[in-house]
């Protein structure tokens, strides 16, 4: 591993290990087409837009900047419903002895099945979007959800989860990872079904289903690029909390593009960067973050890696970025105030950090050697995922208007 410290307030690691070919069998393209087929059976399914920021690409002197805008997903303003609805449906199918590949979602809403699953309760821990996705998914199935949130969570986000249906939401006095452990304990004591997008020894089946659900987002993006006559991206920046989404999308797109592998970069908040820390230690094992845990990127505020996706992130990430909060704020403002004829994108703190770091790499002299090392140039086709919209509208507005005390750029 090669590490650059405090390059324009950003820490960077280049992955110089020779991959031993970590298995990504559970993310095979053909199998993920079946996941997408299930999503398409939902009445509320619509493909979210892939937005071409042509004017910004010209300004930053790259070929393309493409942003998958997940603020439109299922009316939830975030991508998490993809994993939630697929995982909960798999849990129901397993309970009833059904094969999810043989059904449409409407089959699970029949009166006969609803009667059989009406007493099921799903429980999770969340910083916001995942819990909202689980609560929404439970409501679609006519089931109850119990959601625990870590200390400091926004009451606005909590109420948005309560609004999803028969959902009980509690903001705890614990950090995120301890809240996950508490949710697991409550599931065991009450006979509830734990639906968590992180994993540990003995708990991997449901996280795998959630991760598979996320791949529909990557499959759509690949299809949309083909429609734009773009064969493949050259660079993909993926934000990480526990690494479930980033590892899932990375594994799926690595399988899809095979030998034409893009440069993959993982981006995290500087004060809670467990994937970065795991890469830095470089002993092949996942490690907890070592920072303060304070960040505006609530959806990425997770201290321990997902064990299912860590091997993918370890083997196939080319770069790891640990970024200060102003990186996310920069990305949010750029999307909210587009240049030229580019389309406006409403992107929250966790959704915009990848555009923020992309812009810094292409603009700042202090990062020019990193840009050159990554081969970011006039031929680069950069794919980003804006994973959330304004899930907390007041926080979003305050950042866009620069009313928050966020460290300015040097």
C-alpha positions in Angstrom: 0.0 0.0 0.0 1.2 3.5 -0.8 -0.2 6.3 1.4 -0.4 10.0 1.0 -1.3 11.9 4.2 -3.0 15.3 4.4 -3.0 16.1 0.7 -5.3 19.2 0.7 -6.8 17.8 3.9 -7.4 14.4 2.2 -5.7 11.1 3.1 -5.2 8.6 0.2 -4.1 5.0 -0.1 -3.2 3.3 -3.4 -3.8 -0.4 -3.4 -0.7 -2.1 -4.6 -1.5 -5.6 -3.6 -1.8 -8.3 -6.3 -5.4 -9.5 -6.2 -5.8 -13.2 -5.4 -9.2 -13.1 -7.2 -11.6 -12.7 -4.3 -14.8 -14.7 -5.0 -17.7 -12.5 -6.2 -20.0 -15.5 -7.1 -23.0 -14.1 -5.3 -22.9 -11.0 -7.6 -22.8 -12.7 -11.0 -24.4 -10.6 -13.7 -26.9 -13.3 -14.8 -28.1 -13.8 -11.2 -28.4 -10.1 -10.6 -30.7 -9.8 -13.7 -33.1 -11.9 -11.7 -32.9 -9.4 -8.8 -33.7 -6.5 -11.2 -36.6 -8.5 -12.7 -38.1 -8.8 -9.2 -37.7 -5.0 -8.6 -39.4 -4.3 -11.9 -42.4 -6.3 -10.7 -43.1 -3.6 -8.1 -45.8 -1.1 -9.1 -43.6 1.7 -7.8 -40.5 0.7 -9.8 -39.0 3.3 -12.1 -35.5 3.4 -13.4 -33.7 6.4 -11.8 -32.0 8.9 -14.1 -28.3 8.8 -15.1 -27.4 12.4 -15.5 -24.8 13.6 -17.9 -22.9 16.6 -16.5 -21.5 17.6 -19.9 -20.7 21.2 -19.0 -18.9 20.3 -15.8 -16.9 17.6 -17.6 -15.8 20.2 -20.1 -14.8 22.6 -17.4 -12.8 19.9 -15.5 -11.3 18.6 -18.7 -12.5 15.0 -18.7 -14.6 13.2 -21.2 -17.7 12.4 -19.1 -19.1 12.9 -15.6 -22.2 10.7 -15.1 -24.3 10.8 -11.9 -26.9 8.1 -11.0 -29.5 10.1 -9.2 -31.1 7.9 -6.5 -33.2 10.7 -5.0 -36.1 9.4 -7.1 -36.0 5.8 -5.9 -39.5 4.6 -4.7 -40.2 8.1 -3.4 -37.8 7.5 -0.6 -35.1 10.0 -1.7 -32.5 7.3 -1.3 -31.4 3.9 -2.9 -31.8 1.9 0.3 -35.3 0.6 -0.6 -33.7 -1.6 -3.3 -31.9 -3.7 -0.7 -34.7 -3.5 1.9 -37.5 -4.8 -0.4 -35.5 -7.6 -1.9 -34.2 -8.8 1.5 -37.5 -8.7 3.2 -39.2 -10.5 0.3 -36.5 -13.2 0.5 -37.1 -13.6 4.2 -40.8 -14.0 3.6 -40.2 -16.5 0.7 -37.9 -18.5 2.9 -40.5 -18.6 5.7 -43.2 -19.8 3.3 -41.1 -22.2 1.3 -41.3 -20.1 -1.9 -38.7 -19.4 -4.6 -38.4 -15.6 -5.2 -37.4 -16.3 -8.8 -40.9 -17.8 -9.5 -43.0 -14.9 -8.2 -43.8 -11.2 -8.7 -44.0 -8.8 -5.8 -47.8 -8.7 -6.2 -47.9 -12.4 -5.2 -46.6 -11.5 -1.7 -49.4 -9.0 -1.3 -52.2 -11.5 -1.8 -54.7 -11.9 1.0 -53.6 -15.5 1.7 -49.9 -14.6 2.1 -50.6 -11.4 4.0 -52.5 -13.4 6.6 -49.5 -15.8 7.0 -47.0 -13.0 7.5 -49.1 -10.4 9.4 -47.3 -11.2 12.7 -43.8 -10.8 11.3 -41.7 -7.9 12.7 -38.6 -6.6 11.1 -35.9 -4.8 13.1 -32.9 -2.8 12.1 -30.4 -0.1 13.2 -29.9 2.9 11.0 -28.5 6.4 10.6 -31.6 7.1 8.5 -31.9 5.9 4.9 -31.5 2.2 5.6 -34.2 2.3 8.3 -36.5 4.2 6.0 -36.0 1.6 3.3 -36.7 -1.3 5.8 -39.8 0.5 7.2 -41.2 1.2 3.7 -40.5 -2.4 2.7 -42.3 -3.8 5.7 -45.2 -1.6 5.1 -45.5 -2.9 1.5 -45.8 -6.4 2.9 -48.2 -5.4 5.6 -45.7 -6.1 8.4 -44.4 -4.1 11.4 -40.9 -2.6 11.6 -38.9 -1.6 14.7 -36.0 0.9 14.1 -33.2 1.9 16.4 -31.1 5.0 15.6 -27.8 6.0 17.2 -27.4 9.0 19.5 -27.3 12.3 17.7 -29.7 11.1 14.9 -31.9 13.7 13.4 -35.5 13.8 14.7 -36.5 14.8 11.2 -35.0 11.5 9.8 -36.7 9.6 12.7 -40.1 11.0 11.9 -39.6 10.3 8.2 -39.2 6.6 9.1 -42.3 6.6 11.4 -44.3 8.0 8.5 -43.6 4.9 6.4 -46.2 2.8 8.2 -46.5 0.6 11.3 -43.1 1.5 12.5 -41.7 2.1 16.0 -38.6 4.3 16.0 -36.2 4.9 19.0 -33.2 7.2 19.1 -30.8 5.5 21.4 -27.9 6.8 23.6 -25.4 4.6 21.8 -23.1 5.0 18.7 -24.0 3.3 15.4 -22.2 0.0 15.9 -23.4 -0.5 19.4 -26.9 0.3 18.2 -26.5 -2.5 15.6 -25.6 -4.9 18.4 -28.6 -3.7 20.4 -31.0 -4.3 17.5 -29.5 -7.8 17.1 -30.1 -8.5 20.8 -33.7 -7.2 20.5 -34.3 -9.5 17.5 -33.2 -12.5 19.5 -35.2 -11.7 22.6 -38.4 -10.9 20.7 -38.3 -13.3 17.7 -38.0 -10.4 15.3 -36.2 -10.6 11.9 -33.0 -8.6 11.9 -32.4 -6.8 8.6 -29.0 -5.2 8.6 -26.7 -4.3 5.7 -23.6 -5.0 7.7 -22.5 -8.5 8.7 -20.5 -10.5 11.1 -19.8 -14.2 11.8 -23.1 -16.0 11.9 -25.0 -13.2 10.2 -24.4 -13.0 6.5 -27.4 -14.4 4.6 -29.7 -11.3 4.9 -26.8 -8.8 4.4 -26.0 -10.7 1.1 -29.6 -10.3 0.0 -29.5 -6.6 0.8 -26.3 -6.2 -1.1 -27.7 -8.1 -4.1 -30.7 -5.7 -4.0 -28.4 -2.7 -4.4 -27.0 -4.1 -7.7 -30.1 -3.0 -9.6 -28.7 0.5 -9.3 -25.5 -0.6 -11.0 -27.3 -2.6 -13.6 -29.5 0.4 -14.6 -26.4 2.6 -14.8 -24.6 0.2 -17.1 -27.7 -0.1 -19.3 -28.1 3.7 -19.4 -24.5 4.2 -20.4 -25.0 1.7 -23.3 -28.0 3.8 -24.4 -25.6 6.8 -24.4 -23.2 4.7 -26.5 -20.7 4.6 -23.7 -19.0 1.2 -23.6 -17.8 1.4 -20.0 -16.7 3.9 -17.4 -13.0 4.4 -16.8 -13.3 5.5 -13.2 -16.0 4.8 -10.5 -16.0 6.6 -7.2 -18.1 4.8 -4.5 -18.9 6.2 -1.0 -18.7 3.8 1.9 -20.1 3.5 5.4 -19.9 -0.2 6.3 -19.1 -0.8 2.6 -22.2 -2.9 1.7 -23.2 -0.6 -1.2 -19.7 0.1 -2.4 -18.6 -3.5 -2.3 -21.8 -4.7 -3.9 -21.7 -2.3 -6.8 -17.9 -2.8 -7.2 -18.3 -6.6 -7.3 -21.2 -6.5 -9.7 -19.5 -4.0 -12.1 -16.2 -5.9 -11.8 -18.1 -9.0 -13.0 -19.9 -7.1 -15.7 -16.9 -5.4 -17.2 -14.6 -8.4 -16.6 -11.1 -7.6 -18.1 -12.1 -4.0 -18.9 -12.1 -3.2 -15.2 -12.6 0.5 -14.3 -10.4 2.3 -11.7 -12.4 1.9 -8.4 -12.0 4.5 -5.6 -13.7 4.2 -2.2 -14.5 7.5 -0.5 -15.3 7.9 3.3 -15.6 10.6 5.9 -12.2 11.4 7.5 -13.4 10.9 11.1 -15.1 7.5 10.5 -13.2 5.7 7.7 -13.3 1.9 8.5 -12.5 0.8 5.0 -9.6 3.2 4.7 -8.3 2.0 8.1 -8.6 -1.6 7.1 -6.6 -0.9 4.0 -4.0 1.0 5.9 -3.4 -1.8 8.4 -3.0 -4.1 5.4 -3.3 -7.5 7.2 -6.2 -8.6 5.0 -8.6 -8.3 8.0 -11.4 -5.7 8.5 -10.7 -3.0 11.1 -12.8 -0.4 12.9 -12.4 3.3 12.2 -10.2 5.2 14.6 -11.5 8.8 14.2 -13.9 10.8 16.3 -17.0 9.6 14.5 -18.1 13.2 13.8 -19.3 14.0 10.3 -22.1 15.6 8.4 -22.3 12.4 6.3 -24.8 10.7 8.5 -25.4 7.8 6.1 -21.6 7.0 6.1 -21.1 7.3 9.9 -20.3 3.6 10.4 -17.3 2.4 12.3 -17.0 -1.3 11.4 -16.8 -2.9 7.9 -19.3 -5.3 6.5 -17.5 -8.7 6.4 -19.4 -9.8 3.3 -18.0 -7.0 1.1 -14.7 -6.3 2.8 -12.9 -8.9 0.6 -14.2 -7.3 -2.5 -13.1 -3.8 -1.4 -9.8 -5.2 -0.3 -9.0 -6.9 -3.6 -10.5 -4.6 -6.2 -10.4 -1.1 -4.9 -7.6 0.8 -6.5 -7.7 3.9 -4.2 -9.1 4.7 -0.8 -10.0 8.3 0.1 -10.5 9.7 3.6 -12.2 13.1 3.2 -13.1 16.0 5.4 -16.7 17.2 5.5 -16.1 20.2 3.2 -15.7 17.6 0.4 -19.3 16.6 0.7 -20.5 20.2 1.1 -18.6 21.1 -2.1 -20.2 18.2 -4.1 -23.7 19.2 -2.8 -23.3 22.8 -3.9 -21.9 21.9 -7.3 -24.9 19.7 -8.0 -27.4 22.2 -6.6 -25.9 25.0 -8.8 -25.1 23.4 -12.1 -23.1 25.2 -14.8 -24.1 25.6 -18.5 -27.0 23.3 -19.5 -26.3 20.7 -16.9 -29.3 19.4 -14.9 -29.6 20.3 -11.2 -29.3 17.3 -8.8 -30.5 17.5 -5.2 -27.9 15.4 -3.4 -27.5 15.0 0.3 -24.2 14.8 2.3 -23.6 11.1 1.8 -24.6 11.3 -1.9 -22.4 14.2 -3.0 -19.0 13.4 -1.4 -17.8 11.5 -4.5 -18.4 14.5 -6.8 -16.6 16.7 -4.2 -13.5 14.5 -4.3 -13.6 14.2 -8.0 -13.7 17.9 -8.5 -10.9 18.5 -6.0 -8.7 15.9 -7.8 -9.3 17.7 -11.1 -9.0 21.3 -9.8 -6.3 21.4 -7.1 -2.6 21.6 -7.8 -2.0 20.0 -4.4 -3.7 16.8 -5.7 -2.2 16.8 -9.2 0.2 13.9 -8.6 -2.8 11.8 -7.4 -4.8 12.8 -10.5 -1.9 11.7 -12.7 -1.4 8.5 -10.7 -5.1 7.7 -11.3 -4.8 8.6 -15.0 -7.7 11.1 -14.7 -7.4 13.0 -18.0 -9.3 14.1 -21.1 -10.3 10.5 -21.9 -11.8 9.7 -18.5 -15.4 8.6 -18.1 -16.3 9.0 -14.5 -19.4 7.3 -12.9 -20.8 8.5 -9.6 -23.8 7.4 -7.5 -25.7 10.2 -5.7 -27.2 7.8 -3.2 -29.6 10.2 -1.4 -31.4 13.5 -2.0 -32.4 16.0 0.7 -33.4 13.3 3.3 -33.0 16.0 6.0 -34.3 19.2 4.1 -33.2 21.7 6.8 -29.7 20.3 7.0 -29.5 20.2 3.2 -30.6 23.8 2.9 -28.2 25.0 5.6 -25.2 23.3 3.8 -26.2 24.6 0.4 -26.5 28.1 1.8 -23.2 27.6 3.7 -24.8 28.3 7.1 -23.1 25.3 8.8 -19.7 25.5 10.4 -17.9 23.3 7.8 -14.2 23.6 7.5 -13.5 25.7 4.4 -11.1 24.7 1.7 -7.5 25.9 2.1 
